[in-house]
Amino acid sequence: MKRRNFIRITGGGFVSAASVTAMGLASCSFAMPPEAIEAWRGPGPDVAASPDLRRWLLSYAILAPHSHNLQSWIADLATPDEIVLRCDLQRLLPQTDPFSRQIMMSHGTFLELLDLAARERGLRADITLFPEGLFGPDKLDQRPVARIRLKADATVKKDPLFGQILRRHTHRGAYELERAVPEQTWAALADAVKPWPLRFGHVGSRLGERLEVYRQIALDAWRIELSTPRTIMESYRVLRVGVAEIAAHRDGLSVLDPMVVLLNRVGLFDRSKAPLPDDYASTSQIEDFRRKLGSTPGFLWLVSAGNDRVMQVNAGRAYVRVQLAAAAQGLSMQPLSQALQEYSEQEKPYAEIHALTGATRPGHTLQMWARVGYAQPVEPAPRRALKDFIRA
């Protein structure tokens, strides 16, 4: 049987690709539902007219990048002129992010966008991290991540990165390999990190042979995540396949690939169990990711000297600044989180990428690693409605 004519589906067995296409192609839509990305148009009229500026600020903060797009932010507005940020403990990744390091980084991205929005309105955001005490190294709890007190301050300076918030999108597609990232552009990205104590590093097309080493580590780590049942099932639980699921949830990992949507539509994409290594669900993703890595002209990373909860939050603030700076330079980015994850199966890629990026001293941690390049624009990731994040 030729792969182009037959596909092995999850759980075994084969199906004709042509027959699957014929069963559903004409009646399927593969466009992102407008309601899922309406937040990316900026604050709506009701928010813009509200006397409570906190809602305007939050309409930008909820556009922050978040691991697996879980959007685990809760904004408590019970006290006037104050926002208490908590973590939704139902939106964690215990398998791929067992110590919630990435979740804490995702709260840092939120806080940075909130701060940029506050500056835009002449407000100083006094951010106190973990006002009721730090979370332990192993798990999170109900205590707040941050308390933000807002005060009018004529001395506050606007940050030009605010203008990139609505343009910042994670790009998981192919990049333009022939377009090298200029050194002055790398320098602009490094400058964006300066407010936070992390070391910025990068590798570009000038070191072409070294790029292949980075690509292989990323591919190996992706294969491990796909072939480890508990980690792939964690992703399956937040996988939104097709327009209806995306519109209903407006979070998680969106899939609009026609073949996957059609397999799901006719009941042939089984998300109740992990795929076998030679299932289409596995092999197609690995080959697709290999092509995307092969199109990548550069990688960047952020290394911290420690890894406590405060550092994790600050690493998230630094990362989103880099991504905003990249958007200003016309660049696209995609985090490569798999090799940075702290579960046992990833031990080898974890050690390899830490060594490659010089994060080898005791306590030094590679907080973020991302592919970088020029690419055609893509649509943003879905976002839930602003009201879904607010508690009053």
Secondary structure, 3 states (H helix, E strand, C coil): CCCCCEEECCCCCEEEHHHHHHHHHHHCCCCCCHHHHHHHHCCCHHHHHCCCHHHHHHHHHCCCCCHHHCCCEEEECCCCCEEEEEECCCCCCCCCCCCCHHHHHHHHHHHHHHHHHHHHCCEEEEEEECCCCCCCCCCCCCCCCEEEEEEECCCCCCCHHHHHHHHCCECCCCCCCCCCCCHHHHHHHHHHHCCCCEEEEEECHHHHHHHHHHHHHHHHHHHHHHHCHHHHHHHHHCEEEHHHHHHHHCCCEEECCHHHHHHHHCCCCCCCCCCCCCCHHHHHHHHHHHHHHHCCCEEEEEEECCCCHHHHHHHHHHHHHHHHHHHHCCCEEEECCHHHCCCHHHHHHHHHHHHHCCCCCCCCEEEEEEEEECCCCCCCCCCCCHHHHEEC
